[in-house]
């Protein structure tokens, strides 16, 4: 903080603080990010107080979860020591590179959880895992729309490849696909209903699609 000006950190922190003051994103202040990180940090501010230490404490917890999830994923294709090494390098190089409160960390956590649930669905094709995959993919979109779109594209291509090759699809059912779609839909429905109640739905849609219009 003495040698580098981390201006980006104020984006989420200020937005969370304004939410605690009764303001609503898009209606009362502009953002081209989806609203997840604002409300995520505001939730912890509400419980533990508004402080930069609280925001960075959330990063510490998320960093620990990154390492655990990477280990669980790597363990399925590597030996135990190789998986531990992968988790160690994630711990060493991930958050310490840029330890500031940003939407990137939150959305990456949900993207990793979506990937983990998708792997678990391949291992045990149950509707619960399918719904969890869809839910975490939707959460990724609601925390950062570009990363969420990438997760959706990757999962969609992966599932299509498996279906075309008839591998790992014996236990799949229509019920599982309905659960996947339901899991993806409910976070968006709640979000749209909330902002509609707050009379800010048109502003939300305009801000979400602003980057496409601005950079096209």
C-alpha positions in Angstrom: 0.0 0.0 0.0 3.0 2.3 0.3 4.4 1.7 -3.1 1.4 0.6 -5.2 -1.9 2.3 -5.6 -4.6 -0.5 -5.7 -7.4 1.6 -7.0 -9.3 -1.4 -8.2 -9.9 -2.6 -4.7 -12.3 0.2 -4.0 -14.7 -0.9 -6.7 -16.2 -3.8 -4.7 -15.5 -2.3 -1.2 -17.3 1.0 -2.0 -20.2 -0.8 -3.7 -20.7 -3.0 -0.6 -20.5 0.0 1.7 -23.2 1.8 -0.4 -25.4 -1.2 -0.3 -25.2 -1.1 3.5 -26.3 2.5 3.3 -29.5 1.5 1.4 -28.4 2.1 -2.1 -29.0 -0.4 -5.0 -26.5 -1.2 -7.7 -27.4 0.1 -11.2 -30.1 2.3 -9.8 -28.0 4.4 -7.5 -24.5 3.8 -8.9 -23.1 2.4 -12.1 -21.4 -0.9 -12.5 -20.9 -3.1 -15.5 -20.2 -6.1 -13.2 -22.9 -8.5 -12.2 -23.9 -7.8 -8.5 -22.7 -10.9 -6.7 -19.4 -9.5 -5.2 -21.1 -6.4 -3.9 -23.7 -8.3 -1.9 -21.2 -11.0 -0.9 -18.9 -8.4 0.7 -21.8 -6.4 2.1 -23.0 -9.6 3.8 -19.8 -9.9 5.7 -19.6 -6.2 6.4 -23.1 -6.5 7.9 -22.0 -9.3 10.3 -18.4 -8.3 11.2 -18.4 -4.6 10.5 -17.2 -2.5 7.6 -13.5 -2.9 7.4 -10.8 -3.6 4.8 -9.6 -6.4 7.1 -13.0 -8.1 6.8 -12.8 -8.0 3.0 -9.3 -9.4 3.0 -10.3 -12.0 5.6 -12.8 -13.3 3.1 -9.9 -13.6 0.6 -8.0 -15.8 3.1 -10.9 -18.2 3.4 -11.4 -18.3 -0.3 -7.7 -18.9 -0.8 -7.9 -21.9 1.6 -10.9 -23.3 -0.4 -9.0 -22.9 -3.7 -6.3 -25.2 -2.4 -8.7 -27.8 -1.1 -10.7 -27.9 -4.3 -7.6 -28.1 -6.5 -6.4 -31.0 -4.4 -9.7 -32.8 -4.7 -9.7 -32.3 -8.4 -6.1 -33.2 -9.0 -6.4 -36.3 -6.8 -8.7 -37.8 -9.4 -6.0 -37.9 -12.0 -2.8 -37.7 -10.0 -1.1 -39.4 -7.1 -1.5 -38.0 -3.6 1.8 -36.2 -3.6 1.3 -34.7 -7.0 -2.1 -33.4 -5.9 -0.6 -31.9 -2.8 2.1 -30.3 -4.9 -0.6 -28.7 -7.1 -2.5 -27.5 -4.1 0.8 -26.1 -2.7 1.5 -24.1 -5.9 -2.0 -22.7 -5.9 -1.5 -21.5 -2.3 1.9 -20.1 -3.2 1.0 -18.3 -6.4 -2.7 -17.5 -6.4 -3.8 -14.9 -3.8 -0.3 -13.6 -2.8 0.1 -12.3 -6.4 -2.6 -9.7 -5.9 -4.1 -9.8 -2.4 -6.9 -7.3 -2.9 -10.6 -7.5 -2.8 -11.9 -8.1 -6.3 -14.7 -9.9 -8.0 -12.2 -12.2 -9.7 -11.5 -14.2 -6.5 -15.2 -14.7 -5.7 -16.2 -15.7 -9.2 -13.2 -18.0 -9.5 -14.3 -19.8 -6.3 -17.8 -20.5 -7.8 -16.3 -21.5 -11.1 -14.0 -24.0 -9.3 -17.0 -25.4 -7.3 -19.0 -25.7 -10.5 -16.1 -27.8 -12.0 -15.9 -29.9 -8.9 -19.6 -30.6 -8.9 -19.5 -31.5 -12.6 -16.7 -34.0 -11.9 -18.8 -35.5 -9.0 -21.8 -35.7 -11.4 -19.7 -37.7 -13.8 -18.7 -40.0 -11.0 -22.2 -40.2 -9.5 -24.8 -39.0 -12.0 -27.4 -37.9 -9.5 -29.7 -34.9 -9.8 -28.2 -33.3 -6.7 -24.8 -32.9 -8.3 -26.3 -31.7 -11.6 -28.3 -29.0 -9.7 -25.2 -28.0 -7.8 -23.2 -27.7 -11.0 -25.9 -25.5 -12.6 -26.2 -23.4 -9.4 -22.5 -22.7 -9.1 -22.3 -21.9 -12.8 -25.1 -19.4 -12.4 -23.3 -17.9 -9.3 -20.2 -17.5 -11.4 -22.2 -15.5 -14.0 -23.7 -13.4 -11.2 -20.3 -12.5 -9.8 -18.6 -12.0 -13.2 -20.5 -12.4 -16.4 -17.6 -13.1 -18.7 -16.1 -15.8 -16.5 -19.6 -17.3 -16.1 -20.0 -17.4 -19.9 -16.7 -19.2 -20.1 -17.7 -21.8 -17.5 -21.0 -22.4 -19.2 -19.3 -22.8 -22.6 -16.7 -25.2 -21.2 -19.2 -27.4 -19.3 -21.5 -27.4 -22.4 -18.8 -28.6 -24.7 -17.5 -31.1 -22.2 -20.9 -32.7 -21.7 -21.6 -32.7 -25.5 -18.3 -34.5 -26.2 -19.1 -37.1 -23.6 -22.6 -37.6 -24.9 -21.4 -38.0 -28.5 -18.7 -40.5 -27.4 -21.2 -42.4 -25.2 -18.7 -42.4 -22.3 -19.7 -41.8 -18.7 -23.3 -41.1 -19.8 -25.0 -44.4 -18.9 -26.4 -43.1 -15.7 -27.6 -39.8 -17.1 -31.3 -39.1 -17.2 -33.8 -36.5 -18.2 -34.2 -35.8 -14.5 -30.6 -34.9 -14.2 -30.7 -32.4 -17.1 -33.9 -30.8 -15.6 -32.0 -30.5 -12.3 -29.0 -28.9 -14.1 -31.3 -26.3 -15.8 -33.2 -25.7 -12.6 -30.0 -25.1 -10.7 -28.9 -22.6 -13.3 -32.2 -20.8 -13.4 -33.1 -20.1 -9.8 -30.2 -17.7 -8.9 -31.1 -15.6 -12.0 -34.8 -15.6 -11.2 -34.2 -14.4 -7.7 -31.8 -11.7 -8.9 -34.2 -10.4 -11.5 -37.2 -10.5 -9.1 -35.2 -8.6 -6.5 -34.0 -5.8 -8.9 -37.5 -5.6 -10.3 -38.9 -5.0 -6.8 -36.2 -2.3 -6.4 -37.3 -0.7 -9.6 -33.9 -1.1 -11.2 -34.3 -4.0 -13.7 -33.9 -1.8 -16.9 -30.8 -0.2 -15.4 -29.4 -3.7 -14.5 -29.8 -5.0 -18.0 -28.4 -1.8 -19.5 -25.3 -2.0 -17.3 -24.8 -5.7 -17.8 -24.7 -5.4 -21.6 -22.8 -2.0 -21.5 -19.4 -3.7 -22.2 -20.8 -5.4 -25.4 -22.1 -2.0 -26.7 -19.0 -0.1 -25.6 -16.4 -2.5 -27.1 -18.3 -3.6 -30.1 
